[in-house]
Amino acid sequence: MTLTELTEEPARLAESSPRTRLALLSFSHLWIDFYATMYAPLAETFRSLYHVSLSQISWLPVVVSVFGSMSQPLYGLLGDRFNRIGTAAASLTVAAVFMSLIGFAPSLPALGLLLVLGSLGISAFHPNSAAAVTEGQQRASFAMSIFMVGGSAGLAVAPTASSYIAENYGLRWLWVAVAPGLLMALALLPFIRGDKRIKRPQEARPPIRLSSLFERGTSPVWLLLGIATMRSFASVVFQTFISFLGKERGWSVEQTGHALSIFLISGTAGSLTGGYIADRVNPKAQITWSCLLTIPFLLGFVHLDSALALVSFGIAGFLTWVAQPVNISLAQELRPQSAGAVSGLMLGLAWGTAGLFMQPFGSLADRIGVETALSYAPFALLLAAGCAMLLPGGRQR
């Protein structure tokens, strides 16, 4: 085999095997979401370290949402025009480096800066990888669920891993998490040439137009965005404030990490189940019932005793994520020419908009208590269910 053939082989493999691309991006998704969740169980640890109020540290999710998640549609538009795999590899590198350095932050502003820079990498990865995994797949929803399982696994492992490292070795030892992200970014590099966008002549590439997201016929996409935002709000509130709830209940940092991991591990199973059934059931009903059934179990976590609370939290995680794959794949079906951009809306703008409410919610929790404030959050899913019932059609997919 010549040198030219050797260098072209990975590109041929990437282009000819959607399954290979799916597996590689799903494993990369595991690590990008690992970085996204490293901070959550340590919020109370950083608050005590910097001697700041709950309201003050609640600004961090807001800042991260504005500079990170809410930029995903723009990154998706860029990926639709240029190279999705290359963008994913670069963004994974950025996230790995900056998120692994948060333990070295000497102050709250420094921590905020590292979280913003790391979140920009997380933001750029999601829409482009989500659009790439469904290319060439006959069952797009199931492929999306496998991709989401990778991310859910990272979300589930991170709280336990980061809290264990912080409690047993210190915050600065979080830097060791940089290695797997860099290795996965290197593994993606040979697959960049498999992206057909870089082979198109310049004039054949679609223009970058934000207006394309507001054309006639896009209203169902925006309805799906509203649903995704309210679902994200309910999830983000519990992930953000669980460390404060744990302190009120006398939990250790590791116990808090375990509780969050239970929620997210159950979400992994929910995501896989949701993707499997998405091609067989009415997507409108799947999203509606996912929202409605999650509400009592989130309330159960807040008000039940410890063991039953954890069981309820796990069931809530499963039910929450059942609708995630179909929420994204349905949006991609509605706007296939802007798959990256709409993926950014569902994965990024929804999550980022939900994050904007964390500081006001933190102020509310300061006044009435974390437990009482968390009792109100699940009812956002009631509004999401109402919006889901307005989705067009009722077809079997």
BAMIPA-594557 format. One record per residue (C-alpha): residue number from 1; residue in three letters; x, y, z. Coordinates in pm, whole numbers, plus 50000, padded with zeros to 5 digits. Example, Ala and Ser with C-alpha at 12.3 -4.5 7.8 and 13.67 -1.06 7.14 Angstrom:
% BAMIPA-594557
+------+------+-------+-------+-------+
: resi : resn :    px :    py :    pz :
+------+------+-------+-------+-------+
:    1 :  ALA : 51230 : 49550 : 50780 :
:    2 :  SER : 51367 : 49894 : 50714 :
+------+------+-------+-------+-------+
//
This chain:
% BAMIPA-594557
+------+------+-------+-------+-------+
: resi : resn :    px :    py :    pz :
+------+------+-------+-------+-------+
:    1 :  MET : 50000 : 50000 : 50000 :
:    2 :  THR : 50138 : 50338 : 49900 :
:    3 :  LEU : 50163 : 50635 : 50135 :
:    4 :  THR : 49879 : 50809 : 49949 :
:    5 :  GLU : 49653 : 50505 : 49982 :
:    6 :  LEU : 49742 : 50476 : 50350 :
:    7 :  THR : 49643 : 50835 : 50423 :
:    8 :  GLU : 49323 : 50810 : 50218 :
:    9 :  GLU : 49203 : 50486 : 50382 :
:   10 :  PRO : 49058 : 50648 : 50699 :
:   11 :  ALA : 48867 : 50898 : 50486 :
:   12 :  ARG : 48720 : 50618 : 50270 :
:   13 :  LEU : 48625 : 50429 : 50584 :
:   14 :  ALA : 48456 : 50734 : 50736 :
:   15 :  GLU : 48265 : 50809 : 50417 :
:   16 :  SER : 48156 : 50452 : 50348 :
:   17 :  SER : 48061 : 50348 : 50702 :
:   18 :  PRO : 47791 : 50552 : 50877 :
:   19 :  ARG : 47818 : 50305 : 51165 :
:   20 :  THR : 48186 : 50377 : 51215 :
:   21 :  ARG : 48117 : 50750 : 51214 :
:   22 :  LEU : 47830 : 50701 : 51457 :
:   23 :  ALA : 48044 : 50498 : 51698 :
:   24 :  LEU : 48332 : 50744 : 51694 :
:   25 :  LEU : 48114 : 51051 : 51743 :
:   26 :  SER : 47907 : 50882 : 52013 :
:   27 :  PHE : 48220 : 50804 : 52213 :
:   28 :  SER : 48339 : 51162 : 52160 :
:   29 :  HIS : 47998 : 51277 : 52283 :
:   30 :  LEU : 48061 : 51083 : 52604 :
:   31 :  TRP : 48367 : 51293 : 52679 :
:   32 :  ILE : 48226 : 51628 : 52571 :
:   33 :  ASP : 47930 : 51581 : 52806 :
:   34 :  PHE : 48166 : 51458 : 53077 :
:   35 :  TYR : 48330 : 51801 : 53063 :
:   36 :  ALA : 47990 : 51970 : 53055 :
:   37 :  THR : 47891 : 51812 : 53389 :
:   38 :  MET : 48220 : 51824 : 53581 :
:   39 :  TYR : 48129 : 52147 : 53755 :
:   40 :  ALA : 47770 : 52072 : 53864 :
:   41 :  PRO : 47834 : 51863 : 54180 :
:   42 :  LEU : 48117 : 52100 : 54283 :
:   43 :  ALA : 47913 : 52422 : 54284 :
:   44 :  GLU : 47880 : 52420 : 54663 :
:   45 :  THR : 48252 : 52341 : 54699 :
:   46 :  PHE : 48346 : 52645 : 54488 :
:   47 :  ARG : 48091 : 52862 : 54670 :
:   48 :  SER : 48251 : 52778 : 55005 :
:   49 :  LEU : 48601 : 52823 : 54862 :
:   50 :  TYR : 48529 : 53173 : 54734 :
:   51 :  HIS : 48294 : 53269 : 55022 :
:   52 :  VAL : 48015 : 53389 : 54791 :
:   53 :  SER : 47636 : 53368 : 54816 :
:   54 :  LEU : 47407 : 53123 : 54638 :
:   55 :  SER : 47274 : 53411 : 54429 :
:   56 :  GLN : 47626 : 53514 : 54322 :
:   57 :  ILE : 47742 : 53170 : 54214 :
:   58 :  SER : 47411 : 53116 : 54032 :
:   59 :  TRP : 47538 : 53364 : 53773 :
:   60 :  LEU : 47783 : 53105 : 53642 :
:   61 :  PRO : 47523 : 52888 : 53463 :
:   62 :  VAL : 47377 : 53205 : 53312 :
:   63 :  VAL : 47713 : 53325 : 53178 :
:   64 :  VAL : 47797 : 52980 : 53045 :
:   65 :  SER : 47457 : 52958 : 52872 :
:   66 :  VAL : 47498 : 53294 : 52698 :
:   67 :  PHE : 47854 : 53235 : 52575 :
:   68 :  GLY : 47831 : 52862 : 52529 :
:   69 :  SER : 47504 : 52683 : 52462 :
:   70 :  MET : 47318 : 52969 : 52294 :
:   71 :  SER : 47584 : 52994 : 52023 :
:   72 :  GLN : 47516 : 52639 : 51899 :
:   73 :  PRO : 47285 : 52737 : 51608 :
:   74 :  LEU : 47562 : 52958 : 51468 :
:   75 :  TYR : 47816 : 52676 : 51495 :
:   76 :  GLY : 47561 : 52450 : 51328 :
:   77 :  LEU : 47523 : 52691 : 51037 :
:   78 :  LEU : 47900 : 52698 : 50994 :
:   79 :  GLY : 47914 : 52320 : 50999 :
:   80 :  ASP : 47636 : 52297 : 50741 :
:   81 :  ARG : 47857 : 52502 : 50509 :
:   82 :  PHE : 48203 : 52366 : 50588 :
:   83 :  ASN : 48324 : 52063 : 50786 :
:   84 :  ARG : 48134 : 51904 : 51071 :
:   85 :  ILE : 48390 : 51643 : 51178 :
:   86 :  GLY : 48674 : 51896 : 51179 :
:   87 :  THR : 48469 : 52134 : 51392 :
:   88 :  ALA : 48386 : 51850 : 51632 :
:   89 :  ALA : 48755 : 51757 : 51674 :
:   90 :  ALA : 48865 : 52116 : 51736 :
:   91 :  SER : 48584 : 52186 : 51980 :
:   92 :  LEU : 48653 : 51867 : 52176 :
:   93 :  THR : 49012 : 51984 : 52222 :
:   94 :  VAL : 48903 : 52326 : 52349 :
:   95 :  ALA : 48655 : 52175 : 52595 :
:   96 :  ALA : 48903 : 51919 : 52727 :
:   97 :  VAL : 49172 : 52178 : 52797 :
:   98 :  PHE : 48970 : 52453 : 52964 :
:   99 :  MET : 48720 : 52243 : 53160 :
:  100 :  SER : 49002 : 52035 : 53309 :
:  101 :  LEU : 49164 : 52351 : 53447 :
:  102 :  ILE : 48872 : 52475 : 53659 :
:  103 :  GLY : 49036 : 52346 : 53977 :
:  104 :  PHE : 49316 : 52601 : 53930 :
:  105 :  ALA : 49080 : 52902 : 53919 :
:  106 :  PRO : 49190 : 53144 : 54197 :
:  107 :  SER : 48862 : 53339 : 54206 :
:  108 :  LEU : 48498 : 53333 : 54096 :
:  109 :  PRO : 48563 : 53549 : 53783 :
:  110 :  ALA : 48854 : 53322 : 53683 :
:  111 :  LEU : 48632 : 53016 : 53725 :
:  112 :  GLY : 48366 : 53185 : 53514 :
:  113 :  LEU : 48619 : 53257 : 53237 :
:  114 :  LEU : 48739 : 52895 : 53225 :
:  115 :  LEU : 48381 : 52769 : 53219 :
:  116 :  VAL : 48294 : 53007 : 52934 :
:  117 :  LEU : 48595 : 52902 : 52724 :
:  118 :  GLY : 48531 : 52535 : 52787 :
:  119 :  SER : 48162 : 52577 : 52710 :
:  120 :  LEU : 48240 : 52733 : 52374 :
:  121 :  GLY : 48404 : 52403 : 52280 :
:  122 :  ILE : 48108 : 52207 : 52415 :
:  123 :  SER : 47875 : 52436 : 52221 :
:  124 :  ALA : 48053 : 52391 : 51887 :
:  125 :  PHE : 48069 : 52013 : 51920 :
:  126 :  HIS : 47701 : 51935 : 51970 :
:  127 :  PRO : 47521 : 52063 : 51657 :
:  128 :  ASN : 47784 : 51944 : 51412 :
:  129 :  SER : 47828 : 51597 : 51558 :
:  130 :  ALA : 47450 : 51556 : 51598 :
:  131 :  ALA : 47400 : 51638 : 51229 :
:  132 :  ALA : 47686 : 51413 : 51121 :
:  133 :  VAL : 47563 : 51100 : 51300 :
:  134 :  THR : 47231 : 51089 : 51113 :
:  135 :  GLU : 47386 : 51120 : 50765 :
:  136 :  GLY : 47334 : 50796 : 50573 :
:  137 :  GLN : 47136 : 50635 : 50856 :
:  138 :  GLN : 46813 : 50455 : 50765 :
:  139 :  ARG : 46682 : 50492 : 51122 :
:  140 :  ALA : 46780 : 50844 : 51214 :
:  141 :  SER : 46602 : 50849 : 51551 :
:  142 :  PHE : 46771 : 50528 : 51665 :
:  143 :  ALA : 47110 : 50657 : 51549 :
:  144 :  MET : 47042 : 50978 : 51738 :
:  145 :  SER : 46952 : 50780 : 52050 :
:  146 :  ILE : 47286 : 50594 : 52036 :
:  147 :  PHE : 47463 : 50927 : 52000 :
:  148 :  MET : 47263 : 51062 : 52295 :
:  149 :  VAL : 47349 : 50752 : 52499 :
:  150 :  GLY : 47716 : 50839 : 52456 :
:  151 :  GLY : 47651 : 51187 : 52592 :
:  152 :  SER : 47428 : 51054 : 52870 :
:  153 :  ALA : 47703 : 50816 : 52980 :
:  154 :  GLY : 47943 : 51108 : 53007 :
:  155 :  LEU : 47685 : 51312 : 53198 :
:  156 :  ALA : 47631 : 51019 : 53433 :
:  157 :  VAL : 47996 : 50941 : 53504 :
:  158 :  ALA : 48118 : 51300 : 53548 :
:  159 :  PRO : 47944 : 51390 : 53877 :
:  160 :  THR : 48074 : 51081 : 54055 :
:  161 :  ALA : 48421 : 51109 : 53902 :
:  162 :  SER : 48471 : 51482 : 53957 :
:  163 :  SER : 48333 : 51476 : 54313 :
:  164 :  TYR : 48554 : 51175 : 54398 :
:  165 :  ILE : 48865 : 51345 : 54262 :
:  166 :  ALA : 48785 : 51674 : 54437 :
:  167 :  GLU : 48709 : 51516 : 54773 :
:  168 :  ASN : 49000 : 51271 : 54780 :
:  169 :  TYR : 49276 : 51450 : 54589 :
:  170 :  GLY : 49172 : 51815 : 54565 :
:  171 :  LEU : 49021 : 52034 : 54294 :
:  172 :  ARG : 49347 : 52080 : 54106 :
:  173 :  TRP : 49365 : 51711 : 54022 :
:  174 :  LEU : 49070 : 51757 : 53785 :
:  175 :  TRP : 49335 : 51832 : 53521 :
:  176 :  VAL : 49378 : 51457 : 53462 :
:  177 :  ALA : 49046 : 51461 : 53273 :
:  178 :  VAL : 49214 : 51637 : 52979 :
:  179 :  ALA : 49373 : 51317 : 52843 :
:  180 :  PRO : 49070 : 51123 : 52707 :
:  181 :  GLY : 48930 : 51430 : 52533 :
:  182 :  LEU : 49257 : 51497 : 52352 :
:  183 :  LEU : 49288 : 51132 : 52250 :
:  184 :  MET : 48937 : 51129 : 52103 :
:  185 :  ALA : 49006 : 51453 : 51915 :
:  186 :  LEU : 49312 : 51288 : 51760 :
:  187 :  ALA : 49103 : 50983 : 51668 :
:  188 :  LEU : 48861 : 51208 : 51479 :
:  189 :  LEU : 49129 : 51376 : 51266 :
:  190 :  PRO : 49164 : 51103 : 50998 :
:  191 :  PHE : 48787 : 51108 : 50947 :
:  192 :  ILE : 48775 : 51476 : 50854 :
:  193 :  ARG : 48832 : 51398 : 50488 :
:  194 :  GLY : 48519 : 51182 : 50485 :
:  195 :  ASP : 48300 : 51492 : 50519 :
:  196 :  LYS : 48161 : 51562 : 50172 :
:  197 :  ARG : 48130 : 51935 : 50242 :
:  198 :  ILE : 48502 : 51993 : 50203 :
:  199 :  LYS : 48491 : 51833 : 49857 :
:  200 :  ARG : 48226 : 52065 : 49719 :
:  201 :  PRO : 48335 : 52362 : 49513 :
:  202 :  GLN : 48299 : 52697 : 49689 :
:  203 :  GLU : 48002 : 52804 : 49479 :
:  204 :  ALA : 47814 : 52480 : 49561 :
:  205 :  ARG : 47824 : 52540 : 49933 :
:  206 :  PRO : 47502 : 52675 : 50084 :
:  207 :  PRO : 47522 : 53034 : 50208 :
:  208 :  ILE : 47523 : 53100 : 50581 :
:  209 :  ARG : 47182 : 53260 : 50633 :
:  210 :  LEU : 47024 : 53297 : 50975 :
:  211 :  SER : 46707 : 53397 : 50792 :
:  212 :  SER : 46671 : 53036 : 50673 :
:  213 :  LEU : 46559 : 52948 : 51025 :
:  214 :  PHE : 46265 : 53190 : 50997 :
:  215 :  GLU : 46126 : 53090 : 50658 :
:  216 :  ARG : 45768 : 52977 : 50601 :
:  217 :  GLY : 45714 : 52627 : 50734 :
:  218 :  THR : 45960 : 52655 : 51022 :
:  219 :  SER : 45697 : 52718 : 51293 :
:  220 :  PRO : 45693 : 52349 : 51404 :
:  221 :  VAL : 46071 : 52373 : 51455 :
:  222 :  TRP : 46023 : 52671 : 51687 :
:  223 :  LEU : 45747 : 52487 : 51869 :
:  224 :  LEU : 45988 : 52198 : 51921 :
:  225 :  LEU : 46243 : 52450 : 52048 :
:  226 :  GLY : 45994 : 52577 : 52307 :
:  227 :  ILE : 45929 : 52221 : 52422 :
:  228 :  ALA : 46302 : 52144 : 52440 :
:  229 :  THR : 46363 : 52465 : 52639 :
:  230 :  MET : 46103 : 52384 : 52904 :
:  231 :  ARG : 46225 : 52026 : 52929 :
:  232 :  SER : 46582 : 52153 : 52962 :
:  233 :  PHE : 46478 : 52399 : 53233 :
:  234 :  ALA : 46337 : 52121 : 53451 :
:  235 :  SER : 46652 : 51914 : 53403 :
:  236 :  VAL : 46905 : 52197 : 53442 :
:  237 :  VAL : 46745 : 52325 : 53764 :
:  238 :  PHE : 46787 : 51989 : 53936 :
:  239 :  GLN : 47139 : 51936 : 53802 :
:  240 :  THR : 47246 : 52287 : 53907 :
:  241 :  PHE : 47089 : 52300 : 54253 :
:  242 :  ILE : 47129 : 51940 : 54365 :
:  243 :  SER : 47453 : 52021 : 54547 :
:  244 :  PHE : 47276 : 52291 : 54749 :
:  245 :  LEU : 46984 : 52057 : 54824 :
:  246 :  GLY : 47238 : 51794 : 54930 :
:  247 :  LYS : 47397 : 52034 : 55176 :
:  248 :  GLU : 47058 : 52112 : 55330 :
:  249 :  ARG : 47006 : 51738 : 55377 :
:  250 :  GLY : 47354 : 51676 : 55517 :
:  251 :  TRP : 47490 : 51484 : 55217 :
:  252 :  SER : 47862 : 51464 : 55141 :
:  253 :  VAL : 47997 : 51579 : 54804 :
:  254 :  GLU : 48022 : 51215 : 54694 :
:  255 :  GLN : 47662 : 51140 : 54796 :
:  256 :  THR : 47545 : 51435 : 54591 :
:  257 :  GLY : 47749 : 51312 : 54296 :
:  258 :  HIS : 47595 : 50965 : 54328 :
:  259 :  ALA : 47242 : 51108 : 54329 :
:  260 :  LEU : 47308 : 51310 : 54015 :
:  261 :  SER : 47471 : 51008 : 53849 :
:  262 :  ILE : 47158 : 50800 : 53921 :
:  263 :  PHE : 46947 : 51061 : 53743 :
:  264 :  LEU : 47182 : 51074 : 53444 :
:  265 :  ILE : 47249 : 50699 : 53415 :
:  266 :  SER : 46874 : 50642 : 53407 :
:  267 :  GLY : 46862 : 50909 : 53138 :
:  268 :  THR : 47102 : 50698 : 52932 :
:  269 :  ALA : 46856 : 50409 : 52936 :
:  270 :  GLY : 46571 : 50649 : 52863 :
:  271 :  SER : 46749 : 50797 : 52563 :
:  272 :  LEU : 46819 : 50454 : 52411 :
:  273 :  THR : 46462 : 50341 : 52473 :
:  274 :  GLY : 46323 : 50663 : 52329 :
:  275 :  GLY : 46528 : 50632 : 52011 :
:  276 :  TYR : 46428 : 50268 : 51966 :
:  277 :  ILE : 46055 : 50335 : 51990 :
:  278 :  ALA : 46064 : 50669 : 51803 :
:  279 :  ASP : 46033 : 50504 : 51461 :
:  280 :  ARG : 45740 : 50295 : 51582 :
:  281 :  VAL : 45515 : 50533 : 51777 :
:  282 :  ASN : 45358 : 50871 : 51735 :
:  283 :  PRO : 45635 : 51129 : 51811 :
:  284 :  LYS : 45375 : 51379 : 51933 :
:  285 :  ALA : 45247 : 51133 : 52193 :
:  286 :  GLN : 45599 : 51030 : 52291 :
:  287 :  ILE : 45701 : 51386 : 52375 :
:  288 :  THR : 45370 : 51467 : 52550 :
:  289 :  TRP : 45366 : 51165 : 52778 :
:  290 :  SER : 45736 : 51197 : 52857 :
:  291 :  CYS : 45673 : 51546 : 52994 :
:  292 :  LEU : 45360 : 51459 : 53189 :
:  293 :  LEU : 45492 : 51142 : 53352 :
:  294 :  THR : 45817 : 51305 : 53463 :
:  295 :  ILE : 45646 : 51564 : 53688 :
:  296 :  PRO : 45539 : 51340 : 53982 :
:  297 :  PHE : 45878 : 51169 : 53999 :
:  298 :  LEU : 46072 : 51495 : 54016 :
:  299 :  LEU : 45838 : 51603 : 54295 :
:  300 :  GLY : 45898 : 51266 : 54461 :
:  301 :  PHE : 46272 : 51333 : 54469 :
:  302 :  VAL : 46214 : 51661 : 54649 :
:  303 :  HIS : 45965 : 51537 : 54909 :
:  304 :  LEU : 46029 : 51165 : 54973 :
:  305 :  ASP : 46277 : 51008 : 55213 :
:  306 :  SER : 46631 : 50935 : 55094 :
:  307 :  ALA : 46600 : 50585 : 54942 :
:  308 :  LEU : 46262 : 50646 : 54779 :
:  309 :  ALA : 46380 : 50989 : 54667 :
:  310 :  LEU : 46671 : 50835 : 54476 :
:  311 :  VAL : 46442 : 50577 : 54312 :
:  312 :  SER : 46203 : 50855 : 54211 :
:  313 :  PHE : 46493 : 51063 : 54077 :
:  314 :  GLY : 46614 : 50771 : 53866 :
:  315 :  ILE : 46268 : 50717 : 53714 :
:  316 :  ALA : 46245 : 51090 : 53643 :
:  317 :  GLY : 46578 : 51077 : 53460 :
:  318 :  PHE : 46457 : 50787 : 53244 :
:  319 :  LEU : 46130 : 50957 : 53152 :
:  320 :  THR : 46292 : 51296 : 53086 :
:  321 :  TRP : 46534 : 51158 : 52827 :
:  322 :  VAL : 46283 : 50933 : 52650 :
:  323 :  ALA : 46177 : 51231 : 52437 :
:  324 :  GLN : 46524 : 51373 : 52366 :
:  325 :  PRO : 46619 : 51176 : 52050 :
:  326 :  VAL : 46284 : 51230 : 51878 :
:  327 :  ASN : 46288 : 51600 : 51969 :
:  328 :  ILE : 46613 : 51641 : 51772 :
:  329 :  SER : 46554 : 51398 : 51484 :
:  330 :  LEU : 46205 : 51536 : 51421 :
:  331 :  ALA : 46350 : 51885 : 51390 :
:  332 :  GLN : 46612 : 51752 : 51145 :
:  333 :  GLU : 46341 : 51588 : 50939 :
:  334 :  LEU : 46150 : 51914 : 50921 :
:  335 :  ARG : 46460 : 52109 : 50804 :
:  336 :  PRO : 46704 : 51857 : 50648 :
:  337 :  GLN : 46889 : 52131 : 50458 :
:  338 :  SER : 46975 : 52296 : 50792 :
:  339 :  ALA : 47031 : 51987 : 51004 :
:  340 :  GLY : 47328 : 52135 : 51189 :
:  341 :  ALA : 47149 : 52459 : 51265 :
:  342 :  VAL : 46831 : 52299 : 51398 :
:  343 :  SER : 47041 : 52054 : 51600 :
:  344 :  GLY : 47202 : 52360 : 51754 :
:  345 :  LEU : 46859 : 52497 : 51838 :
:  346 :  MET : 46745 : 52178 : 52012 :
:  347 :  LEU : 47072 : 52097 : 52187 :
:  348 :  GLY : 47216 : 52441 : 52249 :
:  349 :  LEU : 46971 : 52727 : 52236 :
:  350 :  ALA : 46716 : 52528 : 52438 :
:  351 :  TRP : 46972 : 52439 : 52706 :
:  352 :  GLY : 47119 : 52790 : 52703 :
:  353 :  THR : 46783 : 52963 : 52735 :
:  354 :  ALA : 46702 : 52736 : 53027 :
:  355 :  GLY : 47032 : 52837 : 53185 :
:  356 :  LEU : 46932 : 53204 : 53176 :
:  357 :  PHE : 46673 : 53128 : 53443 :
:  358 :  MET : 46923 : 52981 : 53688 :
:  359 :  GLN : 47023 : 53310 : 53849 :
:  360 :  PRO : 46663 : 53424 : 53911 :
:  361 :  PHE : 46589 : 53075 : 54036 :
:  362 :  GLY : 46893 : 53098 : 54267 :
:  363 :  SER : 46762 : 53427 : 54407 :
:  364 :  LEU : 46424 : 53263 : 54464 :
:  365 :  ALA : 46593 : 52970 : 54640 :
:  366 :  ASP : 46781 : 53216 : 54862 :
:  367 :  ARG : 46448 : 53358 : 54978 :
:  368 :  ILE : 46224 : 53053 : 55013 :
:  369 :  GLY : 46473 : 52766 : 55038 :
:  370 :  VAL : 46610 : 52526 : 54779 :
:  371 :  GLU : 46361 : 52249 : 54851 :
:  372 :  THR : 46058 : 52474 : 54816 :
:  373 :  ALA : 46193 : 52635 : 54497 :
:  374 :  LEU : 46260 : 52293 : 54341 :
:  375 :  SER : 45899 : 52197 : 54411 :
:  376 :  TYR : 45784 : 52450 : 54151 :
:  377 :  ALA : 46034 : 52362 : 53873 :
:  378 :  PRO : 45873 : 52039 : 53742 :
:  379 :  PHE : 45556 : 52221 : 53639 :
:  380 :  ALA : 45744 : 52370 : 53343 :
:  381 :  LEU : 45691 : 52023 : 53192 :
:  382 :  LEU : 45316 : 52076 : 53208 :
:  383 :  LEU : 45352 : 52370 : 52971 :
:  384 :  ALA : 45587 : 52165 : 52751 :
:  385 :  ALA : 45324 : 51891 : 52724 :
:  386 :  GLY : 45066 : 52148 : 52620 :
:  387 :  CYS : 45295 : 52272 : 52343 :
:  388 :  ALA : 45365 : 51914 : 52229 :
:  389 :  MET : 44994 : 51862 : 52172 :
:  390 :  LEU : 45007 : 52149 : 51920 :
:  391 :  LEU : 45267 : 51976 : 51702 :
:  392 :  PRO : 45140 : 51906 : 51348 :
:  393 :  GLY : 45024 : 51563 : 51244 :
:  394 :  GLY : 44982 : 51249 : 51441 :
:  395 :  ARG : 45149 : 51006 : 51211 :
:  396 :  GLN : 45345 : 50691 : 51278 :
:  397 :  ARG : 45706 : 50746 : 51172 :
+------+------+-------+-------+-------+
//
